[in-house]
Amino acid sequence: MEIKLSPQQKNKLRQKLIAMFLDDFDEELSDFKADQILDAFVEKLGPEIYNTAIQDMKAYLLNQLEDLDAIFEK
């Protein structure tokens, strides 16, 4: 699965990544380097994070449906 970011999303995440590296590691990143790191994270970590979020949402919705069933069974 390929995760695509809009230009606005990519720009926002790039700026957050640059700020994080400066705050946490005292290292300045160029836009180019930040884009490379961001692309690698999205490619390598994105699908796992996405799938986990989908499973979490599925469990949440199933729980909500069970609660709804319990309300109408009374």
Beta strands, then each sheet from edge to edge (+ up, - down):
end
